[in-house]
């Protein structure tokens, strides 16, 4: 890879436009791709429009929209002119959105049309300019919804006029953007419920992208199919900045990735690379693969035999690979721990998966590897140029809190010095709050969150996530949450009701009888789980959770809603 003059998003884009001008960069599935040359032109034009609207170096500009090529244009326009991008997850509630806009002091925002309602009657005195991201129409902040389309037409004419004027006067010297300048403030809504604005410099993002290429190559012939929100650092750095740096192509869906939308897209794009969160593959395995492999009593018995199970996994994984277009060479999984049984299925089947570990605060990747060298339950090795140490490591298990230091570590939390001081040491170490251990070859294993760890009666460290992984192995369970109540371990369990209904179909059971069967099976499962874990990890009771757990936008359970 030809080196960058500076580790800034401006240099990254300029280099790619020069090297890959005619190649496709960003596109909707089935749409006409935006080439790198066109991307550079659109970014410069939009940056000039922002300048004409009074946006200057250091000003915050929000993006609240679903992933699309224009999301990428807006992001680069903001960051290459020296302003600060504030990506907001589209799934955030209106109250969270308004808080972020106020807290960040955003002076402009790019919004998807369905997001405008979240700003109705909001008191946002700093927000002076709104763009509809679909066509960059200018929309007055106080637009009444019943006049929305009419005002959009006026806004499109105004944007066209501004763009023409901006390009006519585009003799202004390019913005001077430095590595230490702030590129983005990403607000996280985690399992604790407290949103924080993570301040990332240009060098944080570009360094992490370059370092990631040290463990997995990406080339200009690669095709990414994006199914995650670009407003999350995982997708933004690895699924957007890296392919843009390497001249690859990224394709976006114009609707949510439900099967009837995703399957034709996979066939059309034939992606070579994809990024996902564990829930996507876990759901596919439990609702599609496993029922076919264990759909009868005979199949269930055969499935218990390891050689048969491995052969069935290979056959099923080959079908999934064809379903994904047949050319997939990298299937990245991040954001949370992958269920052990699902990972075993992927390993047995030779599916090209890889698991990464990182946080928004680390831009995000800290450790990972290519599919060829994955290890069961490991996240891979630490990326080049980053230091990781295990603080307070146990002398017997080697487990300790993961601390990270390197050019990928954030500047701090925006306008929050107290919380910044809690996680950043004076000598640059970031306390992740995650517990991990290394093997002799330097592979990092994640054990769980430090704040979730439970201290057993005799001082044992109990990791709820590990017990949950055992519970979730059952095809009768969709998800679970383990916590301590009255000195005992308790598990909330959301059953796989479809599996129960299929198993008892045709028996004429009433709802009450079905509920009794489910309760009995869950109690039997609890006994099985307790035989599979250490004595101090045994669960005293299961509580049926009728509805799916409420989750963060990255599909992690909001534990604070269920645990006192």
N, C-alpha and C positions, 0 to 999 in steps of 0.2 A: 504494500500500500504506500502510495506517495504521501509523504508527511505533510501535515498542515503547518502553515506559517505560525499560526496561533491556535490554541485550542478554544475556538469560539464557534458558535453556530453560524456566524457570518462567513468565516473562512471555510467552514465545512460546506456550506451551500455553494459558495463561489467556486470552490474546487470541483464539486460535482457537476455544476452547470458547464464548466469548461471541459471536463473530461467526458461527460455523457450526454451532451446537449440533445442529440437526436433520439436517445433511448427513452422508453416509457417510464415515468416516475410514479405518478399517482393516478388512480382510476376507480370509478365505480365498476362493479362487476357488470359486464355487458355494455359499458359506456366507452367513450373515446378517451384514451389515456392522455394525461397532461405530460408532455415530454419534460426533460430536465431544463431544456432551453426555455420552454413556455413557463415552467415553474419559476425560473429566475425572473422572467419578465413580469409575471403576475405578482410576485412577491415585491419587487421594486415599485410597481405601480401602486399596490395597496399601501406600502410604507409611505409613499408620497401623499396618498389620501389621508392617512392617519396624521402625518405632519401638518397637512392643511387644516385638519380639525383641531390642531393645537396640542397633539400628543408629542411629548418630548422625551429625551433620555431619562430613564428612571421612572417614568409614569407607568402605572399598572393598567393593563388591558386584559379583561377577562374573556375566556372562551367557554361558553356553555352550550354545547351542541353535541350531537352524535358524530361519530367518526366519519370522515369524508375527505376527499381531496382538498376541499376548501378549508377544512380545519387545518390541514398542513400549511396551506398558503397563508392563512391568518397567523399561525404560530411563527412561521419564519419572518413574516412581515413585521411582527411585533419585536421579535428578538434581534433581528439584523439591523434595526434602526436604533437599538439601544434602549428600547422600552422593555417592560417586564411582563411576560405572559402569566396569566393566572388561570390555568385550566381548572374547570369545575366539572365534577362528575355529573352527567345528566340525570342520574337517579337520586341526587340529593333533593331533599324536601325543600319547599319554598322558603321555610324559615332558615335553613342552612345556607341556601343560596344568597339570601338577603344579608345574612350575617357576614358571609365571605366578601360580598361586594362592599359592605360598609367597612369591615376590618381592614381590607386591603387598600381601600381608598381608590378603587378602580375608576378611571376617568372615561373609559369606553368599554364596550363589550360586544362580542360577536355571539349571537344567539340563534339556536334552531327555532323554527316557528312554534313548536309545541312547548318551548321553554318560556315564551313571553308571558304566559299567565302567571309564572312564579314571581314576576316583578310588579303585578297589579297592586296598586295602592301602597307600594313600598316607598319608604322615605330614604332616598339615595341621593343626597345633594351633590356628591362628587361625580356621579355618573351623568355625563353630558351627551355622549354619543352612543347610539345603538345601531348595530348592523345586523340585518338578517343574513346569516351565513350562507344560505342557499344561493344568493346572487349578489351579496354585499349591498343590498338596498339599505339606505339610511332610513331609520325609523325614529320618530320623536319618542323620548322615554315614556311619555304619558299617553301612548296610543290607545284609544278605546278599541276593544276587540271587535265591536260591530263595524268599525271602519277600517279594519286591519288591511284588507286587500286593496282598498282604494289608496290608502296611505303608502302601501308597498310600491304601487305603481309610481307615485310621486317620488318615493325614496330611490327607486331604480334610476329614474331620470336624473335625480340630483347626484347620485353616485357616478353615473356616466359623465356628467359635466365636470365633477371634481377630478375624476380620473384623467380626463382629457387635459384639463388645466394643469394637473400635477405633472403629467408626462411632458407637456409643453415647456414646463419650467424645471425639468429634472436636471438642471445643470448644478444643483446643489451638491457639494462634495459629499461622498458617502459618509455615513456615520462612523465615528471612531469607537469601535466596540472592543473592550479588553477582556482578558481571561477572568479577571477578578470581578467584572461587572455582574450584577444579578441578571440571570436569564429568565427565571421562573419562580413563582411561589405556588406550591402545590398544597392544597388543604386536604388533610387526611381525616377521614371519619373512621376511627378504629373500633375495636371491640370494647373499649372503655367509654365510648360515646363522646369523647372530648376532641373536637376538631383542632388541628394545629396547622399553621401555615409554614411549610418547609421551604426555606430559602435556598435555592440552588444557583450557583454561579455558572457561567459558561464553561469554565474548565472542569467543574464537577461532571456535567453532562457529557462533554466531549471526551474527557479522559475515560469515563466509564465505558463509553461506546467503543473507543479504541482498545481498551484493555479486554473487553469482552471478545473482540476479534482474535485475541490471543488464545482463546480456548475453542472457538467455533468460527470457521471461515464463512464468509458470505461473499458472493460474486455478483457481477452485473447480470448474469443469466437467471438469478434466483427470483422466484415469484412468491410474495407473501400474501396470504389471505388473512385480513384483519377481522377478528371477531370480538376483540376487547376494546373498551373505551380508550381513546388516545389521551384522555385527561388523566389517566393513571400512569405513573412513572415507568412501570413495567412495559406497557405497550409503547409509550412515547419514546423511551430510549432504545429499547431492543427491537421493537416492531416498527419504528418509524425512523429515528435518527440513524441507526446502523444501516438499514437498507438504502437510505438517502446518501449516506457517505460512500457506499460501495457501488452505486449505480444500479441497484436492484429495483424491482417494481413492487408496489403495494396496491392491493385491490380491496375495496370496501363494499360492504353490503348496504343497500339503501333501506333495509328493514331489519328487525330483530332476527338473530340467527336461529330461528326455529327450523326443524328438519325440512319443511317444504321450501324454505328459502335457501338453507345452507347446502343441501345436497346438489341442486342444479349448479350452484356457484362453485362447489368443489369440482364438479365435472368440467365446468367451463374453464376455470382458472388453472386447474391441475397444479396446486401450489407445491413448491419444494420446501417451504418453511411456514410454520404456524406457531402462534403462541396462545396458550390457554391457561385457565385455572383448573385445579383438580376436579372441581364439581362437574365440568363438562364430560371428561372421560369417565368419572365415577358413575354418572347418571347413565351414560351410554352402556357401560358394562352391566350395571344392575338391571336396567329396564329392557335391554335388547340382547346382549351377549349371554349373560348368565341364564335367563329363562330358557333359551334355546339349548344350552348345554345340560341343563338339569330339569328338563320339562316333564320327566316321568320318573317313577321310582327306580327303574333300571338305569336310566341315565344318571340319576343322583348317586347310585351305588358305584357306577363306573367312574364318575367324576372324582370319587374319593381316592382312586388309585393314581399315584403320582405320574407314572409313565403315560397313562391314558389322558390324564388332565393336561399334561404338557403338549401332547399331540393335538388335543382339541383346541388348546390355546393357540397353537401355531396356525391351525386352519382358520379359526375365527379372526385372529389378528391379520392374516393375509386378506381376508374379505374386507376388513375395516380399512386396510391400506388401499385397496382398490376403490373403496367407497370415498376415500379422501383424494382421489384423482390418480393414484398409482405412482406418483413421482415424489412423494414426500420424503425428505431426507433429514428433516429436523422438526421435531414436535416438542416445543418447549413448554414445560409445566412449572408454574410458579405462583406465588401469592399465598400458599398454605401447604400443609403436609398432604401428600397423596396417600390414599388408603393403601395399606400393604398388599391386600389381595389384588387390587387393580394394578399396582406396580408389578406384582408377580406375573399377572396375565400379560402385560406388555413385554416383560423380559422373556417369558417363555415363547411369546409369539414373534420375537425379533423386531418388534415395532420400534421405529427410530425416535424414541423419546429421550428427553434429558430434563433433569430437575435442577432449577436454580434457586439460590437463596439471596435475598437482599431486602432492602427497605427503601421507602421513598427517601429517607434521610441519607442513603448511600447511593442515590442516583440511578438505578437501584442496586445493580448486581454486586455481590460480594464474592460468591462462590458458584461454580457451575462446571459443566464439562460437555463434551460432544457425545452424541448417542453411542459412539463406538466404545467409550470407556466408562459408561455408567456403572455404579455399584448399587446393589440393593439397599434401599433406605438412606443412601448418601445423597448430598447435594452436589458433590464434586469438589474440586480444589479451589483455593482462593485465587482470584484473578490476578494477573501480573501487576505489580506495582502497589498492591494493597497489603497492609499488615492486619493480621487477626490474632488476637490472644484470648485465652480463656481465663477470665479473672476469677479468682477464688476457686480454682479447679480442685475437685475432690481427688485426694491421693489414690483412692481405690478405683473409682470409675473414670477419672479424667474429665468429668463433666464440670463446666463452669459457664459463667455468663460470657457471651460473645462480645468482645470489644473490637472496634474497627478503626483503623487510621489510614488515611490516604487522601489523594486529590479528589476522590469521589464523595467525601463526607461533606455534608451540608454546612452552610455558614451558621445556621441556627434557626430558631422558630421566629417568625415575623412578629415583631412588637411583643415579644414574650421572653424577656431575659431570664425570668425565674425558671421556666421550664427548660430553656436552653442550658442553663447552668446545671440542671439536674442530669443532663445526658452527655454534655461535652466537658471533657476535662481540660485543664489548663494546657496540657501538652498535646492536645488534638485527638484524644481517643473518644470515640462515640460509643456509649453504653447502649447496646441494642435492646436489652431486656429479654433476649432469647438465650436459652441454655443449649449448649452444644458440646460435642466431643470430636476429637480427631482420631483417625486410625493411623497406623504406622506409615502409610503412604501419603498422608496429608489430606485425605478425604474428610470433609466436614459432615457431621451427622447432627441434625437438629432434634432436640429432645422436647422442646415446648417453651412456653413463655414463663419467665421467672415469676411474674405476678400470678400465674395460674397454678404454680407448683403448690402442692399440699404437703404439709409436714405430718408424717405418720405418728402414731402414738409412741413409738420407740425411736423417733427421730429420723425415720426413713423419708427420703425424697420421693414423692408420688407425683407423676406427671399425668394429668388427666387426659392429654392428647393420646398417650400410648394406650390407655384403657379404652378410649373411644375408638381407636383403630381396631382393637380386638372385637368390640361390639359391632362395629360397622362392617365387619367381614361377612356377617350373616346377610343372606339375600332377603331376609324378612325385615331388615332395618335400612332406612334411608339415611338417617343421621342421628347423632346422639351428643349428649353433653354431660360430662361427669363433674361433680363438685362435692364439697363436704357439707353435711348438714347434721348438726348435733353430734359431731365427732365421728360420724360414719360417712362412707362414700355412697353417693346416690347418683343414679343416671336417669336423665330425661331422655326418652327414646321416641323418635318419630318413626312409626312402623311403615313398611312398604305395603300399604293397603291394597294396591293392585295385585301383589303377589298373594296375599291372603285370600282375596276375592277369587283369584284364578284357581287357587288350591281347593277352595271349598265350593266352587261353582257346581251347580246341579244337586247339591245336598239339601236344598230347601231350608236353609238356616234363616231364622229371623235375625234382625239386627242385634237383638239382645244375645242370642246364641252365638253369633259371629264375634261379638265383643268379648264374650266369655272365652271363646277359643283363642282369640288374640292374646288375651290376658294370660291364659295358661301357657301359651307358646313363649311369650316374653319371659315368664318366670322360668321356664325350662332353659331358655337361652341364657338367662342370668346365671344359672347353675353351671352351664357349659363355659361361660366366660370366666367364672371364678376358678375353674379347673385349669384355665390357660394363663392365669396371671399369678404373680407372687401373692403370698398370704396377706401381706399388708396392703395389697391393691384390690382386694375383693370388694365387690359392690353389695351393699346390704339390701337395696331394693331398686326396682325399675319403676319409673313414673311414665305412663304413656303420654306422649306429647302429640295431641291430635293434629295440630297444624305444623307446617314447616317452621323451623326457627327463623326469626328475623335476622337478616344478614346485612353486612356492610356491602358497598358497591363492588368490592372484590370478593364477595361470596364467603366471607368468614362470619361465623355466628357471633352475634352481639351478646357476648356472655353476660355482660352487666345487667341485661334485661331479665335474666333467669337466675342469677346467683346474687345473693345479698352480700 
